[in-house]
Amino acid sequence: MSNELFQAIVLGFVQGLTEFLPVSSTAHLILFPWLFGWKGDVNTLTFDVALHGGTLLALLICFYRDWIDMLLRDRKMLVTILVAIVPAGVAGIAFHDIVEHTLRSPLVIAGSLVFFGWLMIIAERSGKRAKRKVSFMDAMIIGCAQAVALIPGTSRSGITITAGLFSNIKRETAARFSFLLSTPVIGGATLLECRKLLKTPGDYQIDLFVAGFIASFISGLIAIKFLLWYLKRHPLNSFAYYRFALAAGILVLYFQRGL
């Protein structure tokens, strides 16, 4: 196995696990190449989005019954989700270049890890976690929060679950809605980057993308099942503490290297 193929598989597993756990998959996908000096296709936003394709497939398999139910019966929830994804879609198109070229910095990641980890703890303390259903207004709030997840280190699942807690939604309900809400957003981003791959396939090593896709799919399935089980029993605090520790480690390495 070549070094690049090994890197692609490792990053695929990292993506699948961290996409759904509230610790920021983007942060980890940026940090691994930065820490180990990995270059090339595996250190590009296009590769990151290809890995998101694997987690998208994991989402569709885990929640296909929900989507069938919305398509056939619960049209109100379907419309609610489609409206709620608009902020993230607009932000993704408007700020794509800024995210790709400006915000992929260890300092930005460390700051986001700390700030949004702190928000998780505040949400756990202040949220009443009384509601089992997501209202239209709740969905709009969570949808706007999802747009913030473009900032590396934020975590899409983390910020949307946190917004749900602030809206007094039960933890597992917020997580489930977060996964449903992220499905069309991840799907749209994946399609946009796939267009880039199809236009210039010779610019990329397709085997790396396939290996990463499969790895992220497998680990994504595991992460979804685990988080839904975990949030029925435990708060987000452990993930917040992990974020703080990761941010501290990033800052130590950053200043040691004098970057």
Helices and strands as residue ranges (DSSP letters): H 3-20, H 25-36, G 40-43, H 45-72, H 75-84, H 86-94, H 96-101, H 106-126, H 136-148, H 156-166, H 171-199, G 201-203, H 206-231, H 237-257
